[in-house]
Amino acid sequence: MTCPICKKITSQPYRPFCSARCKDVDLSKWLIGGYVIANDDETESSEVEPDCEDSDS
C-alpha cells in the first residue's frame, strides 16, 4: 500500500500514511476545506426561500 500524500510505502504505525508528517498534511487539508464531499441535495436546499426579516410590521 502506498501513502496517499507522497506515494511512498506505508508504515504500520501511521497507516494509511508513511509518516506522521503525511498524516498531518492530510489532516490540514481536511481542516482548511481542501477535501469536499459531493452532495446531490445541495441544489434542493439552495432553492428554499429565506424567511422574511420584516415580520415585525
C-alpha distance matrix in Angstrom:
0.0 3.8 6.9 9.1 12.0 11.8 8.8 8.5 6.1 6.1 9.2 10.4 13.4 12.0 9.0 7.6 9.0 9.6 13.3 16.3 17.2 14.3 14.8 18.5 18.1 16.5 19.3 21.8 20.9 21.5 24.7 26.2 25.5 23.0 21.3 23.6 23.5 25.9 29.0 31.3 34.1 34.4 37.1 39.1 39.3 40.4 43.4 44.9 47.9 48.0 50.9 54.1 54.8 58.6 59.1 61.6 64.5
3.8 0.0 3.8 6.3 8.7 8.1 5.0 5.3 4.6 5.4 9.2 11.5 13.8 11.6 9.3 7.5 7.4 7.7 11.4 14.4 14.6 11.6 12.8 16.2 15.3 14.1 17.3 19.4 18.4 19.6 22.7 23.8 23.3 20.5 19.3 22.0 22.4 24.9 28.2 30.7 33.5 33.5 36.1 38.4 38.4 39.2 42.3 43.9 46.7 46.8 49.7 52.8 53.3 57.1 57.9 60.4 63.2
6.9 3.8 0.0 3.8 5.4 5.7 4.5 5.4 6.1 5.4 8.7 11.2 12.5 9.5 8.0 6.0 4.6 5.6 8.7 11.3 11.2 7.9 9.3 12.5 11.5 10.5 13.8 15.7 14.9 16.3 19.2 20.4 20.2 17.5 16.6 19.6 20.5 23.3 26.6 29.4 32.0 31.6 34.4 36.7 36.4 37.2 40.4 41.9 44.5 44.3 47.2 50.2 50.5 54.3 55.2 57.5 60.4
9.1 6.3 3.8 0.0 3.8 6.1 5.7 8.3 9.7 9.1 12.2 14.3 15.2 11.8 10.1 7.5 6.7 8.8 11.2 12.9 12.2 8.4 9.5 12.3 10.5 8.7 12.3 13.9 12.4 13.7 17.0 17.8 17.1 14.2 13.1 16.1 17.0 19.7 23.2 25.9 28.6 28.1 30.8 33.2 33.0 33.6 36.8 38.4 41.0 41.0 43.9 46.9 47.3 51.1 52.0 54.5 57.2
12.0 8.7 5.4 3.8 0.0 3.8 6.0 8.3 10.8 10.4 13.0 15.6 15.9 12.3 11.7 9.6 7.4 8.7 10.0 11.4 9.7 6.1 8.3 10.2 7.7 7.2 11.0 11.8 10.6 12.8 15.6 16.0 16.0 13.0 12.9 16.4 18.1 20.9 24.4 27.4 29.8 28.9 31.5 34.2 33.6 33.9 37.3 38.8 41.2 40.9 43.8 46.7 46.8 50.6 51.7 54.0 56.8
11.8 8.1 5.7 6.1 3.8 0.0 3.8 5.6 9.0 9.8 12.5 15.7 16.4 13.2 12.9 11.3 8.5 8.1 9.8 12.1 10.2 7.3 10.5 12.3 10.1 10.6 14.2 14.7 13.9 16.5 19.0 19.1 19.5 16.3 16.5 20.0 21.7 24.4 27.9 30.8 33.4 32.4 34.9 37.7 37.2 37.4 40.8 42.4 44.8 44.5 47.5 50.2 50.3 54.1 55.3 57.6 60.3
8.8 5.0 4.5 5.7 6.0 3.8 0.0 3.8 6.7 8.4 11.8 14.8 16.4 13.6 12.4 10.5 8.8 8.4 11.3 14.2 13.1 10.0 12.6 15.1 13.3 13.0 16.6 17.7 16.6 18.6 21.5 21.9 21.7 18.5 18.1 21.1 22.4 24.8 28.3 30.9 33.8 33.2 35.6 38.3 38.2 38.5 41.7 43.5 46.1 46.1 49.1 52.0 52.3 56.1 57.2 59.6 62.3
8.5 5.3 5.4 8.3 8.3 5.6 3.8 0.0 3.8 6.3 9.2 12.6 14.4 12.2 11.5 10.5 8.4 6.4 9.5 12.9 12.4 10.1 12.7 15.4 14.3 14.5 17.8 19.1 18.7 20.7 23.3 24.1 24.3 21.3 21.0 24.2 25.4 28.0 31.5 34.2 36.9 36.4 39.0 41.5 41.3 41.7 45.0 46.6 49.2 49.0 51.9 54.8 55.1 58.8 59.9 62.2 65.0
6.1 4.6 6.1 9.7 10.8 9.0 6.7 3.8 0.0 3.8 6.7 9.8 12.3 10.9 9.8 9.3 8.1 6.2 9.8 13.4 13.9 11.8 13.5 16.7 16.4 16.1 19.0 21.0 20.7 22.1 24.8 26.1 26.2 23.5 22.7 25.7 26.4 29.1 32.4 35.1 37.7 37.5 40.3 42.6 42.4 43.2 46.4 47.8 50.6 50.4 53.2 56.3 56.6 60.4 61.2 63.5 66.4
6.1 5.4 5.4 9.1 10.4 9.8 8.4 6.3 3.8 0.0 3.8 6.6 8.8 7.2 6.0 6.1 5.2 4.0 7.6 10.9 12.2 10.2 10.9 14.4 14.7 14.1 16.6 19.0 19.0 20.0 22.6 24.3 24.5 22.2 21.2 24.2 24.7 27.7 30.8 33.6 36.0 35.9 38.9 40.9 40.5 41.5 44.8 46.0 48.7 48.4 51.1 54.2 54.4 58.3 58.9 61.2 64.2
9.2 9.2 8.7 12.2 13.0 12.5 11.8 9.2 6.7 3.8 0.0 3.8 5.7 5.6 5.9 7.6 6.6 4.7 6.7 9.7 11.9 11.0 11.1 14.5 15.6 15.3 17.2 19.7 20.5 21.2 23.4 25.5 26.0 24.1 23.3 26.3 26.9 30.1 33.0 36.0 38.1 38.0 41.1 43.0 42.4 43.5 46.9 47.8 50.5 49.9 52.4 55.5 55.6 59.4 60.0 62.1 65.2
10.4 11.5 11.2 14.3 15.6 15.7 14.8 12.6 9.8 6.6 3.8 0.0 3.9 5.5 5.3 7.9 8.4 7.9 9.3 11.3 14.2 13.3 12.4 15.8 17.6 16.8 18.0 21.0 21.9 22.0 24.1 26.6 27.1 25.5 24.3 27.1 27.2 30.5 33.0 36.0 37.9 38.1 41.4 43.0 42.3 43.8 47.0 47.7 50.5 50.0 52.2 55.5 55.6 59.4 59.8 61.8 65.0
13.4 13.8 12.5 15.2 15.9 16.4 16.4 14.4 12.3 8.8 5.7 3.9 0.0 3.8 5.9 8.9 8.6 8.4 8.1 8.9 12.4 12.3 10.7 13.6 16.1 15.6 16.1 19.1 20.6 20.5 22.2 24.9 25.7 24.6 23.7 26.6 26.9 30.4 32.8 36.0 37.6 37.6 41.0 42.5 41.5 43.0 46.3 46.8 49.4 48.6 50.7 53.9 53.7 57.6 57.9 59.8 63.1
12.0 11.6 9.5 11.8 12.3 13.2 13.6 12.2 10.9 7.2 5.6 5.5 3.8 0.0 3.8 6.1 5.2 5.9 5.7 6.4 9.6 8.8 7.1 10.4 12.5 11.8 12.7 15.6 16.9 17.0 18.9 21.4 22.1 20.8 20.0 23.0 23.6 27.1 29.7 32.9 34.6 34.4 37.8 39.5 38.5 39.7 43.2 43.8 46.3 45.6 47.8 50.9 50.8 54.7 55.2 57.1 60.3
9.0 9.3 8.0 10.1 11.7 12.9 12.4 11.5 9.8 6.0 5.9 5.3 5.9 3.8 0.0 3.0 4.6 6.7 8.3 9.7 12.1 10.2 8.6 12.4 13.7 12.2 13.5 16.7 17.2 17.0 19.5 21.9 22.0 20.5 19.1 21.8 21.9 25.2 27.8 30.8 32.8 32.9 36.1 37.8 37.1 38.5 41.8 42.5 45.3 44.8 47.2 50.5 50.6 54.5 54.9 57.0 60.2
7.6 7.5 6.0 7.5 9.6 11.3 10.5 10.5 9.3 6.1 7.6 7.9 8.9 6.1 3.0 0.0 3.8 6.9 9.1 10.7 12.3 9.5 8.4 12.2 12.7 10.7 12.6 15.7 15.5 15.5 18.3 20.5 20.2 18.4 16.8 19.5 19.6 22.7 25.5 28.4 30.6 30.7 33.8 35.6 35.1 36.4 39.6 40.6 43.4 43.1 45.6 48.9 49.2 53.0 53.5 55.8 58.8
9.0 7.4 4.6 6.7 7.4 8.5 8.8 8.4 8.1 5.2 6.6 8.4 8.6 5.2 4.6 3.8 0.0 3.8 5.7 7.6 8.8 6.1 5.9 9.6 10.1 9.0 11.3 13.9 14.1 14.9 17.4 19.3 19.6 17.5 16.7 19.9 20.7 23.9 26.9 30.0 32.1 31.8 34.9 36.9 36.2 37.2 40.6 41.6 44.2 43.7 46.3 49.4 49.5 53.3 54.0 56.1 59.2
9.6 7.7 5.6 8.8 8.7 8.1 8.4 6.4 6.2 4.0 4.7 7.9 8.4 5.9 6.7 6.9 3.8 0.0 3.8 7.3 8.3 6.6 7.9 11.0 11.5 11.6 14.0 16.0 16.6 17.9 20.1 21.7 22.4 20.2 19.8 23.1 24.2 27.4 30.5 33.6 35.8 35.3 38.3 40.5 39.8 40.6 44.0 45.1 47.6 47.1 49.7 52.7 52.6 56.5 57.3 59.3 62.4
13.3 11.4 8.7 11.2 10.0 9.8 11.3 9.5 9.8 7.6 6.7 9.3 8.1 5.7 8.3 9.1 5.7 3.8 0.0 3.8 5.3 5.5 6.4 8.8 10.0 11.0 12.6 14.4 15.8 17.2 18.7 20.5 21.8 20.0 20.1 23.6 25.0 28.4 31.3 34.7 36.6 35.8 39.0 41.1 40.1 40.8 44.4 45.2 47.5 46.7 49.1 52.0 51.7 55.5 56.4 58.2 61.4
16.3 14.4 11.3 12.9 11.4 12.1 14.2 12.9 13.4 10.9 9.7 11.3 8.9 6.4 9.7 10.7 7.6 7.3 3.8 0.0 3.8 5.6 5.0 6.1 8.6 9.9 10.5 12.2 14.3 15.5 16.3 18.4 20.1 18.8 19.2 22.7 24.3 27.9 30.5 34.1 35.6 34.7 38.0 40.0 38.6 39.4 43.0 43.6 45.8 44.6 46.9 49.7 49.2 53.0 53.9 55.6 58.8
17.2 14.6 11.2 12.2 9.7 10.2 13.1 12.4 13.9 12.2 11.9 14.2 12.4 9.6 12.1 12.3 8.8 8.3 5.3 3.8 0.0 3.8 5.4 5.1 6.2 8.7 9.9 10.5 12.5 14.5 15.2 16.6 18.5 16.9 17.9 21.6 23.6 27.1 30.0 33.5 35.1 33.9 37.0 39.3 37.9 38.3 42.0 42.8 44.8 43.7 46.1 48.8 48.2 52.0 53.1 54.8 57.9
14.3 11.6 7.9 8.4 6.1 7.3 10.0 10.1 11.8 10.2 11.0 13.3 12.3 8.8 10.2 9.5 6.1 6.6 5.5 5.6 3.8 0.0 3.8 5.4 4.9 6.2 8.6 9.7 10.7 12.6 14.3 15.5 16.8 14.7 15.2 18.9 20.7 24.1 27.1 30.5 32.4 31.3 34.4 36.7 35.6 36.1 39.7 40.7 42.9 42.1 44.6 47.4 47.2 51.0 52.0 54.0 57.0
14.8 12.8 9.3 9.5 8.3 10.5 12.6 12.7 13.5 10.9 11.1 12.4 10.7 7.1 8.6 8.4 5.9 7.9 6.4 5.0 5.4 3.8 0.0 3.8 5.5 5.3 6.3 8.7 10.1 11.0 12.5 14.6 15.8 14.4 14.4 17.8 19.3 22.9 25.6 29.1 30.7 29.9 33.1 35.1 33.9 34.7 38.3 39.0 41.2 40.3 42.7 45.6 45.4 49.2 50.0 51.9 55.0
18.5 16.2 12.5 12.3 10.2 12.3 15.1 15.4 16.7 14.4 14.5 15.8 13.6 10.4 12.4 12.2 9.6 11.0 8.8 6.1 5.1 5.4 3.8 0.0 3.8 5.3 5.0 6.0 8.6 9.9 10.4 12.3 14.2 13.3 14.2 17.7 19.7 23.3 25.9 29.5 30.8 29.6 32.8 34.9 33.3 33.8 37.5 38.1 40.1 38.9 41.2 43.9 43.4 47.2 48.1 49.9 53.0
18.1 15.3 11.5 10.5 7.7 10.1 13.3 14.3 16.4 14.7 15.6 17.6 16.1 12.5 13.7 12.7 10.1 11.5 10.0 8.6 6.2 4.9 5.5 3.8 0.0 3.8 5.5 5.1 6.4 8.9 10.0 10.8 12.5 10.7 12.0 15.8 18.2 21.6 24.5 28.0 29.6 28.1 31.1 33.5 32.2 32.3 36.0 37.0 38.9 37.9 40.5 43.1 42.7 46.5 47.7 49.5 52.5
16.5 14.1 10.5 8.7 7.2 10.6 13.0 14.5 16.1 14.1 15.3 16.8 15.6 11.8 12.2 10.7 9.0 11.6 11.0 9.9 8.7 6.2 5.3 5.3 3.8 0.0 3.8 5.4 5.1 6.5 8.8 10.2 10.9 9.2 9.3 13.0 14.9 18.4 21.3 24.8 26.5 25.3 28.4 30.7 29.5 29.9 33.6 34.5 36.7 35.9 38.5 41.4 41.2 45.0 46.0 48.1 51.0
19.3 17.3 13.8 12.3 11.0 14.2 16.6 17.8 19.0 16.6 17.2 18.0 16.1 12.7 13.5 12.6 11.3 14.0 12.6 10.5 9.9 8.6 6.3 5.0 5.5 3.8 0.0 3.8 5.4 5.2 6.3 8.8 10.0 9.7 10.0 13.2 15.1 18.8 21.1 24.8 26.0 24.7 28.1 30.0 28.4 29.1 32.7 33.3 35.3 34.2 36.6 39.4 39.1 42.9 43.7 45.6 48.7
21.8 19.4 15.7 13.9 11.8 14.7 17.7 19.1 21.0 19.0 19.7 21.0 19.1 15.6 16.7 15.7 13.9 16.0 14.4 12.2 10.5 9.7 8.7 6.0 5.1 5.4 3.8 0.0 3.8 5.4 5.1 6.2 8.5 8.2 10.0 13.3 15.9 19.4 21.7 25.4 26.5 24.7 27.9 30.1 28.3 28.5 32.3 32.9 34.6 33.4 35.8 38.4 37.8 41.6 42.8 44.5 47.6
20.9 18.4 14.9 12.4 10.6 13.9 16.6 18.7 20.7 19.0 20.5 21.9 20.6 16.9 17.2 15.5 14.1 16.6 15.8 14.3 12.5 10.7 10.1 8.6 6.4 5.1 5.4 3.8 0.0 3.8 5.5 5.4 6.2 4.7 6.5 10.0 12.9 16.1 18.8 22.4 23.8 22.0 25.0 27.4 26.0 26.0 29.7 30.7 32.6 31.7 34.4 37.1 36.9 40.6 41.9 43.9 46.7
21.5 19.6 16.3 13.7 12.8 16.5 18.6 20.7 22.1 20.0 21.2 22.0 20.5 17.0 17.0 15.5 14.9 17.9 17.2 15.5 14.5 12.6 11.0 9.9 8.9 6.5 5.2 5.4 3.8 0.0 3.8 5.7 5.3 5.7 5.7 8.4 10.7 14.3 16.5 20.2 21.3 19.8 23.1 25.1 23.5 24.0 27.7 28.4 30.4 29.5 32.0 34.9 34.8 38.6 39.5 41.6 44.6
24.7 22.7 19.2 17.0 15.6 19.0 21.5 23.3 24.8 22.6 23.4 24.1 22.2 18.9 19.5 18.3 17.4 20.1 18.7 16.3 15.2 14.3 12.5 10.4 10.0 8.8 6.3 5.1 5.5 3.8 0.0 3.8 5.5 7.5 8.7 10.9 13.3 16.7 18.4 22.2 22.7 20.8 24.1 26.0 23.9 24.2 28.0 28.3 30.0 28.6 30.9 33.6 33.1 36.8 37.9 39.7 42.8
26.2 23.8 20.4 17.8 16.0 19.1 21.9 24.1 26.1 24.3 25.5 26.6 24.9 21.4 21.9 20.5 19.3 21.7 20.5 18.4 16.6 15.5 14.6 12.3 10.8 10.2 8.8 6.2 5.4 5.7 3.8 0.0 3.8 5.7 8.3 10.4 13.6 16.4 18.3 21.9 22.6 20.2 23.2 25.5 23.4 23.1 26.9 27.6 29.0 27.7 30.2 32.6 32.1 35.8 37.2 39.1 41.9
25.5 23.3 20.2 17.1 16.0 19.5 21.7 24.3 26.2 24.5 26.0 27.1 25.7 22.1 22.0 20.2 19.6 22.4 21.8 20.1 18.5 16.8 15.8 14.2 12.5 10.9 10.0 8.5 6.2 5.3 5.5 3.8 0.0 3.8 5.4 6.7 10.0 12.7 14.6 18.2 19.0 16.7 19.7 22.1 20.3 20.2 23.9 24.8 26.6 25.6 28.4 31.0 30.9 34.7 35.9 38.1 40.9
23.0 20.5 17.5 14.2 13.0 16.3 18.5 21.3 23.5 22.2 24.1 25.5 24.6 20.8 20.5 18.4 17.5 20.2 20.0 18.8 16.9 14.7 14.4 13.3 10.7 9.2 9.7 8.2 4.7 5.7 7.5 5.7 3.8 0.0 3.8 6.6 10.2 12.7 15.5 18.9 20.4 18.3 21.0 23.7 22.5 22.2 25.8 27.1 29.1 28.5 31.4 34.0 34.1 37.8 39.2 41.5 44.1
21.3 19.3 16.6 13.1 12.9 16.5 18.1 21.0 22.7 21.2 23.3 24.3 23.7 20.0 19.1 16.8 16.7 19.8 20.1 19.2 17.9 15.2 14.4 14.2 12.0 9.3 10.0 10.0 6.5 5.7 8.7 8.3 5.4 3.8 0.0 3.8 6.8 9.8 12.7 16.1 17.9 16.4 19.3 21.8 20.9 21.1 24.6 26.0 28.3 28.0 31.0 33.9 34.3 38.1 39.2 41.7 44.3
23.6 22.0 19.6 16.1 16.4 20.0 21.1 24.2 25.7 24.2 26.3 27.1 26.6 23.0 21.8 19.5 19.9 23.1 23.6 22.7 21.6 18.9 17.8 17.7 15.8 13.0 13.2 13.3 10.0 8.4 10.9 10.4 6.7 6.6 3.8 0.0 3.8 6.2 9.0 12.5 14.2 12.6 15.5 18.1 17.3 17.6 21.0 22.5 25.0 25.0 28.1 31.1 31.8 35.5 36.4 39.1 41.6
23.5 22.4 20.5 17.0 18.1 21.7 22.4 25.4 26.4 24.7 26.9 27.2 26.9 23.6 21.9 19.6 20.7 24.2 25.0 24.3 23.6 20.7 19.3 19.7 18.2 14.9 15.1 15.9 12.9 10.7 13.3 13.6 10.0 10.2 6.8 3.8 0.0 3.8 6.4 9.9 11.8 11.2 14.3 16.3 16.0 17.0 20.1 21.5 24.4 24.7 27.7 31.0 32.0 35.7 36.3 39.2 41.7
25.9 24.9 23.3 19.7 20.9 24.4 24.8 28.0 29.1 27.7 30.1 30.5 30.4 27.1 25.2 22.7 23.9 27.4 28.4 27.9 27.1 24.1 22.9 23.3 21.6 18.4 18.8 19.4 16.1 14.3 16.7 16.4 12.7 12.7 9.8 6.2 3.8 0.0 3.8 6.5 9.1 8.7 11.2 13.5 13.9 14.7 17.5 19.3 22.4 23.3 26.5 29.7 31.1 34.7 35.3 38.4 40.6
29.0 28.2 26.6 23.2 24.4 27.9 28.3 31.5 32.4 30.8 33.0 33.0 32.8 29.7 27.8 25.5 26.9 30.5 31.3 30.5 30.0 27.1 25.6 25.9 24.5 21.3 21.1 21.7 18.8 16.5 18.4 18.3 14.6 15.5 12.7 9.0 6.4 3.8 0.0 3.8 5.5 5.7 8.6 10.2 10.6 12.0 14.6 16.1 19.4 20.4 23.5 26.8 28.5 32.0 32.4 35.6 37.8
31.3 30.7 29.4 25.9 27.4 30.8 30.9 34.2 35.1 33.6 36.0 36.0 36.0 32.9 30.8 28.4 30.0 33.6 34.7 34.1 33.5 30.5 29.1 29.5 28.0 24.8 24.8 25.4 22.4 20.2 22.2 21.9 18.2 18.9 16.1 12.5 9.9 6.5 3.8 0.0 3.8 5.5 6.9 8.2 9.9 11.4 13.1 15.1 18.6 20.3 23.4 26.7 28.8 32.0 32.3 35.7 37.6
34.1 33.5 32.0 28.6 29.8 33.4 33.8 36.9 37.7 36.0 38.1 37.9 37.6 34.6 32.8 30.6 32.1 35.8 36.6 35.6 35.1 32.4 30.7 30.8 29.6 26.5 26.0 26.5 23.8 21.3 22.7 22.6 19.0 20.4 17.9 14.2 11.8 9.1 5.5 3.8 0.0 3.8 5.5 5.3 6.6 9.0 10.5 11.8 15.4 17.1 20.0 23.4 25.6 28.8 28.9 32.3 34.2
34.4 33.5 31.6 28.1 28.9 32.4 33.2 36.4 37.5 35.9 38.0 38.1 37.6 34.4 32.9 30.7 31.8 35.3 35.8 34.7 33.9 31.3 29.9 29.6 28.1 25.3 24.7 24.7 22.0 19.8 20.8 20.2 16.7 18.3 16.4 12.6 11.2 8.7 5.7 5.5 3.8 0.0 3.8 5.4 5.3 6.4 9.0 10.7 13.8 15.1 18.4 21.6 23.5 26.8 27.3 30.7 32.6
37.1 36.1 34.4 30.8 31.5 34.9 35.6 39.0 40.3 38.9 41.1 41.4 41.0 37.8 36.1 33.8 34.9 38.3 39.0 38.0 37.0 34.4 33.1 32.8 31.1 28.4 28.1 27.9 25.0 23.1 24.1 23.2 19.7 21.0 19.3 15.5 14.3 11.2 8.6 6.9 5.5 3.8 0.0 3.8 5.6 5.3 6.6 9.4 12.5 14.6 18.1 20.9 23.3 26.3 26.9 30.4 32.0
39.1 38.4 36.7 33.2 34.2 37.7 38.3 41.5 42.6 40.9 43.0 43.0 42.5 39.5 37.8 35.6 36.9 40.5 41.1 40.0 39.3 36.7 35.1 34.9 33.5 30.7 30.0 30.1 27.4 25.1 26.0 25.5 22.1 23.7 21.8 18.1 16.3 13.5 10.2 8.2 5.3 5.4 3.8 0.0 3.8 5.5 5.4 7.2 10.9 13.3 16.3 19.4 22.0 24.9 25.1 28.7 30.2
39.3 38.4 36.4 33.0 33.6 37.2 38.2 41.3 42.4 40.5 42.4 42.3 41.5 38.5 37.1 35.1 36.2 39.8 40.1 38.6 37.9 35.6 33.9 33.3 32.2 29.5 28.4 28.3 26.0 23.5 23.9 23.4 20.3 22.5 20.9 17.3 16.0 13.9 10.6 9.9 6.6 5.3 5.6 3.8 0.0 3.8 5.4 5.6 9.0 10.5 13.5 16.8 19.1 22.3 22.4 25.9 27.8
40.4 39.2 37.2 33.6 33.9 37.4 38.5 41.7 43.2 41.5 43.5 43.8 43.0 39.7 38.5 36.4 37.2 40.6 40.8 39.4 38.3 36.1 34.7 33.8 32.3 29.9 29.1 28.5 26.0 24.0 24.2 23.1 20.2 22.2 21.1 17.6 17.0 14.7 12.0 11.4 9.0 6.4 5.3 5.5 3.8 0.0 3.8 5.5 7.9 9.5 13.1 15.9 18.1 21.1 21.9 25.4 27.0
43.4 42.3 40.4 36.8 37.3 40.8 41.7 45.0 46.4 44.8 46.9 47.0 46.3 43.2 41.8 39.6 40.6 44.0 44.4 43.0 42.0 39.7 38.3 37.5 36.0 33.6 32.7 32.3 29.7 27.7 28.0 26.9 23.9 25.8 24.6 21.0 20.1 17.5 14.6 13.1 10.5 9.0 6.6 5.4 5.4 3.8 0.0 3.8 6.3 9.3 12.6 15.1 17.9 20.5 21.1 24.7 25.9
44.9 43.9 41.9 38.4 38.8 42.4 43.5 46.6 47.8 46.0 47.8 47.7 46.8 43.8 42.5 40.6 41.6 45.1 45.2 43.6 42.8 40.7 39.0 38.1 37.0 34.5 33.3 32.9 30.7 28.4 28.3 27.6 24.8 27.1 26.0 22.5 21.5 19.3 16.1 15.1 11.8 10.7 9.4 7.2 5.6 5.5 3.8 0.0 3.8 6.5 9.3 12.2 15.1 17.8 17.9 21.6 23.0
47.9 46.7 44.5 41.0 41.2 44.8 46.1 49.2 50.6 48.7 50.5 50.5 49.4 46.3 45.3 43.4 44.2 47.6 47.5 45.8 44.8 42.9 41.2 40.1 38.9 36.7 35.3 34.6 32.6 30.4 30.0 29.0 26.6 29.1 28.3 25.0 24.4 22.4 19.4 18.6 15.4 13.8 12.5 10.9 9.0 7.9 6.3 3.8 0.0 3.8 6.6 8.8 11.9 14.3 14.8 18.5 19.6
48.0 46.8 44.3 41.0 40.9 44.5 46.1 49.0 50.4 48.4 49.9 50.0 48.6 45.6 44.8 43.1 43.7 47.1 46.7 44.6 43.7 42.1 40.3 38.9 37.9 35.9 34.2 33.4 31.7 29.5 28.6 27.7 25.6 28.5 28.0 25.0 24.7 23.3 20.4 20.3 17.1 15.1 14.6 13.3 10.5 9.5 9.3 6.5 3.8 0.0 3.8 6.5 8.8 11.8 12.4 15.9 17.5
50.9 49.7 47.2 43.9 43.8 47.5 49.1 51.9 53.2 51.1 52.4 52.2 50.7 47.8 47.2 45.6 46.3 49.7 49.1 46.9 46.1 44.6 42.7 41.2 40.5 38.5 36.6 35.8 34.4 32.0 30.9 30.2 28.4 31.4 31.0 28.1 27.7 26.5 23.5 23.4 20.0 18.4 18.1 16.3 13.5 13.1 12.6 9.3 6.6 3.8 0.0 3.8 6.3 9.0 8.9 12.4 14.3
54.1 52.8 50.2 46.9 46.7 50.2 52.0 54.8 56.3 54.2 55.5 55.5 53.9 50.9 50.5 48.9 49.4 52.7 52.0 49.7 48.8 47.4 45.6 43.9 43.1 41.4 39.4 38.4 37.1 34.9 33.6 32.6 31.0 34.0 33.9 31.1 31.0 29.7 26.8 26.7 23.4 21.6 20.9 19.4 16.8 15.9 15.1 12.2 8.8 6.5 3.8 0.0 3.8 5.6 6.3 9.8 11.1
54.8 53.3 50.5 47.3 46.8 50.3 52.3 55.1 56.6 54.4 55.6 55.6 53.7 50.8 50.6 49.2 49.5 52.6 51.7 49.2 48.2 47.2 45.4 43.4 42.7 41.2 39.1 37.8 36.9 34.8 33.1 32.1 30.9 34.1 34.3 31.8 32.0 31.1 28.5 28.8 25.6 23.5 23.3 22.0 19.1 18.1 17.9 15.1 11.9 8.8 6.3 3.8 0.0 3.8 5.6 7.9 10.0
58.6 57.1 54.3 51.1 50.6 54.1 56.1 58.8 60.4 58.3 59.4 59.4 57.6 54.7 54.5 53.0 53.3 56.5 55.5 53.0 52.0 51.0 49.2 47.2 46.5 45.0 42.9 41.6 40.6 38.6 36.8 35.8 34.7 37.8 38.1 35.5 35.7 34.7 32.0 32.0 28.8 26.8 26.3 24.9 22.3 21.1 20.5 17.8 14.3 11.8 9.0 5.6 3.8 0.0 3.8 5.5 6.5
59.1 57.9 55.2 52.0 51.7 55.3 57.2 59.9 61.2 58.9 60.0 59.8 57.9 55.2 54.9 53.5 54.0 57.3 56.4 53.9 53.1 52.0 50.0 48.1 47.7 46.0 43.7 42.8 41.9 39.5 37.9 37.2 35.9 39.2 39.2 36.4 36.3 35.3 32.4 32.3 28.9 27.3 26.9 25.1 22.4 21.9 21.1 17.9 14.8 12.4 8.9 6.3 5.6 3.8 0.0 3.8 5.6
61.6 60.4 57.5 54.5 54.0 57.6 59.6 62.2 63.5 61.2 62.1 61.8 59.8 57.1 57.0 55.8 56.1 59.3 58.2 55.6 54.8 54.0 51.9 49.9 49.5 48.1 45.6 44.5 43.9 41.6 39.7 39.1 38.1 41.5 41.7 39.1 39.2 38.4 35.6 35.7 32.3 30.7 30.4 28.7 25.9 25.4 24.7 21.6 18.5 15.9 12.4 9.8 7.9 5.5 3.8 0.0 3.8
64.5 63.2 60.4 57.2 56.8 60.3 62.3 65.0 66.4 64.2 65.2 65.0 63.1 60.3 60.2 58.8 59.2 62.4 61.4 58.8 57.9 57.0 55.0 53.0 52.5 51.0 48.7 47.6 46.7 44.6 42.8 41.9 40.9 44.1 44.3 41.6 41.7 40.6 37.8 37.6 34.2 32.6 32.0 30.2 27.8 27.0 25.9 23.0 19.6 17.5 14.3 11.1 10.0 6.5 5.6 3.8 0.0
